[in-house]
Each structure stands twice: as structure tokens, then as C-alpha cells.
Amino acid sequence: EIRIRDWSSDVCSSDLQPQASVIIPTLNSAPALAIQLDSLLRQDYEGAFEILVIDNGSTDETRELLEDYYPRFAFRQVNLRYFISDRERNVCYARNVGIRYANSEKLLFCDADDMLSNNWVSQGIESLKERQVVSGSGIYFLEGTFKNFWALGKAYETIHPATETETYTPVNADRAIPILMGCSFAARRSALISRGFDVNAPWGSEDNELALYLREHGIETENFSGMRIAYRGRDPKTKSRHKAEFKSARAHVWLARKYHLTSQLPATRRGAWLLNPLRLPLVAAKMALVPSSRDWNSLRSRFNATAGAFVGVLSFYHPAPNREGLIGTGKEINLDTGKPLRLETTGNTHSPSRDMITPASGLSPVLVREPELQTTAG
């Protein structure tokens, strides 16, 4: 049995069981992370919760930033925890580390580069009282909004909680691939701990893959407009936007292959992945000849999606070996002392690939797979 010893009792009393664990993966995003942490400081939730920042190998000033924010959260009786987890530079792996070491049954996921409404935590906690997984909502803002003080203030006012009653709706029940907002969603730890995110998932598919996995295992996901964020988007004219469209289309092919949805996906069914590239020159010719039909940004997006699907079919003809059981491990750093926290080991583990994890909160032990867990004898 491996117990995670909580050495942060000097900040958060052991009597203050966190009602939620906010999990934030990050990689070299300190300036953006500061905005997200500020939004967490503005939360209207008055109970105890914790924040797990999972550093996936940053070389910037992320650690110094968190050391600066640590006393601010301590003043509010919020435990800010910092993990270094760079064994795999992968957002799924980083999120899985958060799932593993969270001290609460209610998990709230967000990204490092967005901004939360001030009731995001309270709404997330409330949403999980009768549900297992809830996908939040977001309002799209261009990158420049987050770099301008006044524009950022306007964005915060825009995502401010609405006065009308927030609603729950099924997540795309009629879609072959459901959409789950990985940058704003809530889930019960018991629903995720046996597998977590699939570390094989290509960029742009990890959230949808989780929704598909949960659907296959009888766990329905609902949309909830109350968990609202300001989502950092890309300008349609930038290279990064074009790359994202290409990668997303490629990733959808991977999902279709994995879950046998090829015949249901418009980009892959009936040979569309092969026919669509042949249609593009005709669309471009029409735009050139008919001014009223010109929409070059739309044509670029269509090209990116077509190319992504074409490459995806060729890339994922033989799916990679499954590594779904890799939950992940990380080293927690005490932000007050700067020293690593210790993992206390007692007794024998059940096998080299299955370790019993008992969080400091006293939750029921759960089995997770981790082939090379490094521990220090206590």
C-alpha cells in the first residue's frame, strides 16, 4: 500500500477536507497561468478546495509563479499543490497525474491559458451532486484579448454568471463523436481513476476520446452552461489555426478507427477521404469565377480538414498499441519550503504493475496501473 502523506497541514487544516480538486496541466505557460490563477482567487465558493498544477516539463518561471501565489491561496484556505511530471510530455499523462493524486472525489478540469467565471468552482461542485461527468461551456476570445488589460476586463464581464437558470443538456447524443470540453469539465474521480485519459490520443482528440469511452461504459455526459470560461482561441488567419484544423481532422480519423465509427464520420465514410481532395480544385475554381461565393478563409479551413483526414487514414491504418492503463506519477513540491513531499510506503504492493493508492483524504483505495512507480521508504 502506498500512502500519500499530506505535508501541507500548515496551510490547510486537516479538518478542511477539500470539496473539489481543480486540475491544471501546464507547459511553459507562466504568463497565461497567472491569469487563470487570478480567476481562481476570485471564486465565490467559500468552502475548501485544492488546486493541482501539473507541470509537464516547463523551463520557464512556472515554479516561481506558483511560489508567489501560494500564500495568497493559503490565506483563503485553498491548498495550491505543485507537481513535476515530465516522464511523458503529454497533456493526457499530466491530467492523469492530477486524477491520481487528487484528494477529492469531485474533479474540476481546466487549462492553464483560459479564464474562469467567478462561480466556476461552485457550479462544478453543484453539478456533480447527481451526475458523474459534466462538460462546461466557453465563450471564444482571440489571443489578443488576454494580452490587453482592458479587453481582458471586458471578457471577464462577458463570462460573468448569467441571472437565468443554467441548464443541463445531453452531450451530442446524435453525433458519432461527442464533444467534451477538456478545458472546462467536471467528473467524479471514481468514474476516471480506473483508466484516465488515453495517453495514445493525438492532439485534439483526448477530450472526445474520453467522452466516447465513458459512453461505451454507460456513463452519459451532460453539457452544463453554468461552468463558463473565457476560451483562448486562435485567429482564423494564423498558421497555428491552420495547423490545429489539420491536426483535429487527423485525430478524428484516429477516433473513428478506435471506436469503429468510420462509416459514420462524414470525412471517412464511402471513400470521402479520397474524393474530397479531388473536389477542392473545383470549389477553388468556383470562388475564383464567382465573386459572391468567395470565402478564402473557409476554403483554407476546408483544405486543412481534407488534408488532415487524408493523412489520418494513412497514418492510423494500423492503430498503435493500447496504453490506456497508464495513470502516471509525479513529484510533488512543497511551495512553502521548496522541498519535495514524500511518498510513504508500507507493506507490499499487489504486483509490479498494480499499486494500491490511498489519497491523503482517506478516500477508499483504488487500483491504478503504473509499471514504474518510484517511491521512497517512509
Residue pairs with C-beta under 8 A, 6 or more apart in sequence:
1 345
1 346
1 347
1 349
1 356
1 358
1 365
2 343
2 344
2 345
2 346
2 349
2 355
2 356
2 357
2 358
2 373
2 375
3 343
3 344
3 345
3 346
3 358
3 360
3 378
4 101
4 341
4 343
4 344
4 357
4 358
4 359
4 360
5 341
5 342
5 343
5 344
5 360
5 378
6 14
6 103
6 360
7 334
7 341
7 342
8 79
8 81
8 334
8 336
8 341
10 336
11 70
11 74
11 77
11 79
11 336
12 18
12 48
12 50
12 74
12 77
12 78
12 79
13 77
16 48
16 77
17 48
17 103
17 104
17 361
18 48
18 49
18 50
18 79
18 103
18 104
18 361
19 45
19 47
19 48
19 49
19 104
19 106
19 125
20 49
20 50
20 104
20 106
20 107
20 108
20 121
20 124
20 125
21 49
21 50
21 51
21 52
21 98
21 102
21 103
21 104
21 106
21 107
21 108
21 189
22 40
22 49
22 50
22 51
22 52
22 108
22 109
22 110
22 121
23 52
23 54
23 95
23 98
23 99
23 102
23 107
23 108
23 109
23 110
24 33
24 36
24 51
24 52
24 53
24 54
24 98
24 110
24 111
24 112
25 54
25 56
25 91
25 94
25 95
25 98
25 111
25 112
26 33
26 53
26 54
26 55
26 56
26 58
26 62
26 94
26 112
27 55
27 56
27 57
27 58
27 89
27 91
27 94
27 112
28 58
28 59
28 60
28 62
29 58
29 60
29 62
29 112
29 113
30 58
30 60
30 61
30 62
30 64
30 65
32 112
32 113
32 146
32 232
33 53
33 62
33 65
33 112
33 113
34 65
34 69
35 113
35 115
35 146
35 152
36 110
36 111
36 112
36 113
36 114
36 115
36 116
37 51
37 65
37 69
39 115
39 116
39 117
39 118
39 120
39 156
40 51
40 73
40 78
40 116
40 121
41 69
41 72
41 73
41 76
42 118
43 116
43 118
43 119
43 120
43 121
43 122
44 118
44 119
44 122
45 119
45 121
45 122
45 125
47 125
48 77
48 78
48 79
49 78
49 79
49 104
49 121
49 125
50 78
50 79
50 80
50 81
50 102
50 103
50 104
51 73
51 78
51 79
51 80
51 81
52 81
52 83
52 98
52 101
52 102
53 62
53 66
53 80
53 81
53 82
53 83
53 112
54 83
54 85
54 94
54 95
54 97
54 98
54 330
55 62
55 63
55 82
55 83
55 84
55 85
55 86
55 94
56 85
56 86
56 89
56 90
56 91
56 93
56 94
57 86
57 89
63 82
63 333
66 80
66 82
66 335
67 335
67 338
69 80
70 80
70 335
70 336
73 79
73 80
74 80
80 335
81 101
81 332
81 335
82 332
82 333
82 335
83 97
83 98
83 101
83 330
83 331
83 332
83 333
84 330
84 331
84 333
85 93
85 94
85 97
85 328
85 329
85 330
85 331
87 93
87 328
87 329
88 199
88 326
88 328
90 199
91 197
91 206
92 196
92 197
92 198
92 199
92 201
92 206
93 197
93 199
93 326
93 328
94 328
95 109
95 182
95 196
95 197
96 196
96 197
96 199
96 326
96 327
96 328
97 327
97 328
97 329
97 330
98 107
98 109
99 107
99 189
99 192
99 193
99 196
99 327
100 193
100 196
100 327
100 328
100 329
100 357
100 368
101 330
101 332
101 359
102 189
102 359
103 359
103 360
103 361
103 363
104 189
104 361
105 188
105 189
105 190
105 363
106 124
106 125
106 128
106 186
106 188
106 189
107 186
107 187
107 188
107 189
107 192
108 120
108 121
108 124
108 125
108 185
108 186
108 227
109 182
109 183
109 184
109 185
109 186
109 187
110 116
110 120
110 183
110 184
110 229
111 182
111 183
113 146
113 232
114 138
114 183
114 184
114 229
114 230
114 231
114 232
115 146
115 152
115 155
115 156
115 159
115 229
115 230
116 159
116 184
116 228
116 229
116 230
117 159
117 160
117 161
117 227
117 228
117 229
118 160
118 161
119 161
119 226
120 136
120 184
120 227
120 228
120 229
123 161
123 166
123 224
123 226
123 227
124 134
124 136
124 186
124 227
125 186
126 226
127 134
127 168
127 186
127 224
127 226
127 227
128 134
128 186
128 187
128 188
131 168
131 222
132 187
132 188
132 190
132 191
132 214
132 219
133 180
133 185
133 186
133 187
133 188
133 191
133 211
133 214
133 219
133 220
133 221
133 222
134 168
134 185
134 186
134 187
134 221
134 222
134 223
134 224
134 227
135 171
135 179
135 180
135 181
135 184
135 185
135 211
135 221
135 222
135 223
135 224
136 181
136 184
136 185
136 186
136 223
136 224
136 225
136 226
136 227
136 228
136 229
137 181
137 184
137 223
137 224
137 225
137 226
137 227
137 228
137 229
138 181
138 183
138 184
138 228
138 229
138 230
138 231
139 155
139 158
139 159
139 228
139 229
139 230
139 231
140 231
140 233
141 155
141 230
141 231
141 232
141 233
142 233
142 234
142 235
143 232
143 233
143 234
143 235
144 151
145 151
145 152
145 154
145 155
145 230
145 232
146 152
146 155
146 230
146 232
155 230
156 230
158 230
159 228
159 229
159 230
161 226
161 228
162 225
166 224
166 225
166 226
167 224
167 225
168 222
168 223
168 224
169 222
169 223
170 220
170 222
170 223
171 178
171 179
171 180
171 211
171 220
171 221
171 222
171 223
172 178
172 179
176 256
176 261
176 264
176 265
177 208
177 211
177 212
177 252
177 255
177 256
177 261
177 265
178 208
178 211
178 212
178 215
178 221
179 207
179 208
179 211
180 207
180 208
180 210
180 211
180 221
181 207
182 206
182 207
182 210
183 229
183 231
184 227
184 228
184 229
184 231
185 207
185 227
186 224
186 227
189 363
190 366
191 214
191 219
192 210
193 327
193 366
193 368
194 366
194 367
194 368
195 213
195 324
195 325
195 327
196 324
196 326
196 327
196 328
197 206
197 209
197 210
198 206
198 209
198 210
198 213
198 322
198 323
198 324
199 323
199 324
199 326
199 328
200 320
200 321
200 322
200 323
200 324
201 209
201 251
201 254
202 247
202 250
202 251
202 254
203 247
203 251
204 244
204 247
204 248
204 250
204 251
204 252
205 248
205 251
205 252
205 254
205 255
208 252
208 255
209 255
209 258
211 221
212 255
212 258
212 259
214 220
214 221
215 221
216 259
234 240
234 241
234 244
235 241
236 297
236 301
237 297
242 300
242 301
242 304
243 304
245 301
245 304
245 305
245 308
246 304
246 305
246 307
246 308
246 311
247 308
248 305
248 308
249 267
249 304
249 305
249 306
249 307
249 308
249 309
249 312
250 308
250 309
250 311
250 312
250 315
251 308
251 312
252 265
252 267
252 308
252 309
252 312
253 265
253 267
253 268
253 273
253 308
253 309
253 312
253 313
253 315
253 316
254 312
254 315
254 316
254 319
255 261
256 262
256 264
256 265
256 268
257 316
257 319
258 319
262 268
262 269
263 269
263 270
266 272
267 273
267 276
267 305
267 306
267 309
268 309
268 313
272 309
273 309
273 310
273 312
273 313
274 310
276 306
276 309
276 310
277 306
277 307
277 310
280 299
280 302
280 303
280 306
283 299
283 302
284 299
286 293
287 293
287 294
287 295
287 296
287 299
288 294
325 368
325 369
326 369
326 370
326 371
327 368
327 369
327 370
328 370
329 370
329 372
329 373
329 374
331 340
332 340
332 341
333 339
333 340
333 341
334 340
334 341
342 376
342 378
343 375
343 376
343 378
344 378
345 375
345 376
345 377
345 378
346 378
349 355
349 356
350 356
350 367
352 371
353 369
353 370
353 371
354 367
354 368
354 369
355 367
355 368
355 370
355 373
356 365
356 366
356 367
357 365
357 366
357 368
358 365
